[in-house]
Amino acid sequence: MMRAIRLRAPASLDNLISTDLADPGSPGPGEIRVRLAASSLNFHDYAVVAGLIPSADGRIPMSDGAGTVEAVGEGVTQFIPGDLVVSTFFPEWNDGAPPTSAFTGVPGDGIDGYARSAVVTPQHWFTRVPMGYSAAEAATLTCAGLTAWRALFVDGRTEPGSTVLVQGSGGVSVFALQFAKAAGARVIATSSSDEKLERLKALGADELVNYKAEPAWGAKAMALTDGRGVDTVVEIGGAGTLDQSMVAARVGGHVALIGVLAGFAGPVQTALLMAKNLRVQGLTVGSRQQQLAMIAGIEANGIRPVISDHFPLERLTDAFRHQIANAHFGKIVVDI
Ligand SMILES: NC(=O)c1ccc[n+]([C@@H]2O[C@H](COP(=O)([O-])OP(=O)(O)OC[C@H]3O[C@@H](n4cnc5c(N)ncnc54)[C@H](OP(=O)(O)O)[C@@H]3O)[C@@H](O)[C@H]2O)c1
């Protein structure tokens, strides 16, 4: 037997139940057995456990998982026992266009995730981790890390001299700040907290804007770029922030539409979108090949994730409460 957390119906933070689960056994052909050591919290995981996204009764939550390969099945070529590995968000999306099946195959959403101590999966559901990373560090990459990477370097064209605006100090945004700085970009960082802005500055943010004190932060970003606007906005608010993001963007700029923290739907200034020749591109995390490219980029630049908090798996509910109180900075890790 092994320990796991299951989400019981009706989904809510109070219905995350610690339970015993049958051991997954030995890996079959093409499979690996992974002893999971860490996961990390994403807003997406919260949306599942809070019932904002419907899921099955008994679902094991958490999309991110990292740990050590304990055994490999026949024909496994990518890993050997002892390798540290990290999960992929879309296990069957290797490369090319995004899957059309939305989140049906995503661990912790459409299928069981990694809030458990061991798992047996096809080898391609995991990748290697950056050299020198711990399992806790690796577990931050699956969702938040890869989303930031794709926004800046797959959908965006961030390069030395680019200007990037990041919103708030959560998982995606702090990775975006780190990646953008590593690429030689200038970063305008926003936060609701002056204390967190100082921490963003310590990570390399060039300009700081408190979006509560400065509700017209789009115009502020314009002013900070001498009226030119920013090349890419890492848009994690959604409906409630898109207007300001479009104001902040330069003519021909890019808004990476990632999140829903400030609303799921709302009116769009279509005339502004047109007049500024903007590209607003929605994205859902990334592919396995993009994850491998990110890992190479992390290694080349010596980037380490920012983890503000650790919780043991048995205190997953407390970890989510910490997250929705915005008490974190960067990532919250769950140690398994
Ligand atoms: N499309 C995708 O593939 C994808 C992937 C990952 C995440 N997401 C989405 O991206 C969003 C962020 O995810 P996450 O995991 O990074 O969340 P997170 O770590 O929980 O981030 C929370 C932080 O976001 C900031 N924030 C909240 N409301 C804001 C607002 N109105 N304006 C600016 N900043 C705001 C706050 O920063 P301060 O405390 O500093 O103000 C807050 O601490 C979520 O909506 C999530 O669903 C989407």
The ligand as an SDF file (V2000), in Angstrom:
LIG
                    3D

 48 52  0  0  0  0  0  0  0  0999 V2000
   -2.8130   28.8100  -19.6280 N   0  0  0  0  0  0  0  0  0  0  0  0
   -1.8990   28.0650  -18.9960 C   0  0  0  0  0  0  0  0  0  0  0  0
   -1.2710   27.1980  -19.5710 O   0  0  0  0  0  0  0  0  0  0  0  0
   -1.6080   28.3560  -17.5580 C   0  0  0  0  0  0  0  0  0  0  0  0
   -0.5310   27.7460  -16.9200 C   0  0  0  0  0  0  0  0  0  0  0  0
   -0.2230   28.1230  -15.6110 C   0  0  0  0  0  0  0  0  0  0  0  0
   -1.0410   29.0320  -14.9610 C   0  0  0  0  0  0  0  0  0  0  0  0
   -2.1250   29.5460  -15.6100 N   0  0  0  0  0  0  0  0  0  0  0  0
   -2.9660   30.5630  -14.9730 C   0  0  0  0  0  0  0  0  0  0  0  0
   -2.1610   31.6850  -14.6790 O   0  0  0  0  0  0  0  0  0  0  0  0
   -2.6260   32.2840  -13.4850 C   0  0  0  0  0  0  0  0  0  0  0  0
   -1.4650   32.3270  -12.4910 C   0  0  0  0  0  0  0  0  0  0  0  0
   -1.1470   31.0130  -12.1240 O   0  0  0  0  0  0  0  0  0  0  0  0
   -0.0720   30.7200  -11.0040 P   0  0  0  0  0  0  0  0  0  0  0  0
   -0.0480   29.2580  -10.7930 O   0  0  0  0  0  0  0  0  0  0  0  0
    1.1920   31.4570  -11.3100 O   0  0  0  0  0  0  0  0  0  0  0  0
   -0.8190   31.4010   -9.7720 O   0  0  0  0  0  0  0  0  0  0  0  0
   -0.3110   31.8120   -8.3620 P   0  0  0  0  0  0  0  0  0  0  0  0
    1.0710   31.3420   -8.0990 O   0  0  0  0  0  0  0  0  0  0  0  0
   -1.3680   31.4360   -7.3940 O   0  0  0  0  0  0  0  0  0  0  0  0
   -0.2660   33.4120   -8.5010 O   0  0  0  0  0  0  0  0  0  0  0  0
   -0.9470   34.2250   -7.6310 C   0  0  0  0  0  0  0  0  0  0  0  0
   -0.4140   35.6600   -7.7490 C   0  0  0  0  0  0  0  0  0  0  0  0
   -0.9750   36.3030   -8.8850 O   0  0  0  0  0  0  0  0  0  0  0  0
   -1.0300   37.6990   -8.6440 C   0  0  0  0  0  0  0  0  0  0  0  0
   -2.3290   38.2300   -9.0000 N   0  0  0  0  0  0  0  0  0  0  0  0
   -3.5510   37.8540   -8.5710 C   0  0  0  0  0  0  0  0  0  0  0  0
   -4.4900   38.6600   -9.0990 N   0  0  0  0  0  0  0  0  0  0  0  0
   -3.8480   39.5580   -9.8670 C   0  0  0  0  0  0  0  0  0  0  0  0
   -4.2450   40.6640  -10.6430 C   0  0  0  0  0  0  0  0  0  0  0  0
   -5.5360   41.0280  -10.7370 N   0  0  0  0  0  0  0  0  0  0  0  0
   -3.3010   41.3590  -11.3000 N   0  0  0  0  0  0  0  0  0  0  0  0
   -2.0100   41.0170  -11.2190 C   0  0  0  0  0  0  0  0  0  0  0  0
   -1.5540   39.9960  -10.4790 N   0  0  0  0  0  0  0  0  0  0  0  0
   -2.4680   39.2820   -9.8250 C   0  0  0  0  0  0  0  0  0  0  0  0
   -0.7830   37.9180   -7.1500 C   0  0  0  0  0  0  0  0  0  0  0  0
    0.5190   38.4870   -7.0200 O   0  0  0  0  0  0  0  0  0  0  0  0
    0.8200   39.6290   -5.9340 P   0  0  0  0  0  0  0  0  0  0  0  0
    0.5290   38.9710   -4.6040 O   0  0  0  0  0  0  0  0  0  0  0  0
    2.2400   39.9490   -6.1460 O   0  0  0  0  0  0  0  0  0  0  0  0
   -0.0960   40.7640   -6.2370 O   0  0  0  0  0  0  0  0  0  0  0  0
   -0.8460   36.5160   -6.5830 C   0  0  0  0  0  0  0  0  0  0  0  0
    0.0110   36.3350   -5.4830 O   0  0  0  0  0  0  0  0  0  0  0  0
   -3.8240   31.4420  -13.0310 C   0  0  0  0  0  0  0  0  0  0  0  0
   -5.0130   32.0210  -13.5310 O   0  0  0  0  0  0  0  0  0  0  0  0
   -3.5990   30.1080  -13.6940 C   0  0  0  0  0  0  0  0  0  0  0  0
   -4.7810   29.3930  -13.9200 O   0  0  0  0  0  0  0  0  0  0  0  0
   -2.4250   29.2110  -16.8780 C   0  0  0  0  0  0  0  0  0  0  0  0
  1  2  1  0
  2  3  2  0
  2  4  1  0
  4  5  1  0
  4 48  2  0
  5  6  2  0
  6  7  1  0
  7  8  2  0
  8  9  1  0
  8 48  1  0
  9 10  1  0
  9 46  1  0
 10 11  1  0
 11 12  1  0
 11 44  1  0
 12 13  1  0
 13 14  1  0
 14 15  2  0
 14 16  1  0
 14 17  1  0
 17 18  1  0
 18 19  2  0
 18 20  1  0
 18 21  1  0
 21 22  1  0
 22 23  1  0
 23 24  1  0
 23 42  1  0
 24 25  1  0
 25 26  1  0
 25 36  1  0
 26 27  1  0
 26 35  1  0
 27 28  2  0
 28 29  1  0
 29 30  1  0
 29 35  2  0
 30 31  1  0
 30 32  2  0
 32 33  1  0
 33 34  2  0
 34 35  1  0
 36 37  1  0
 36 42  1  0
 37 38  1  0
 38 39  2  0
 38 40  1  0
 38 41  1  0
 42 43  1  0
 44 45  1  0
 44 46  1  0
 46 47  1  0
M  CHG  2   8   1  16  -1
M  END
$$$$
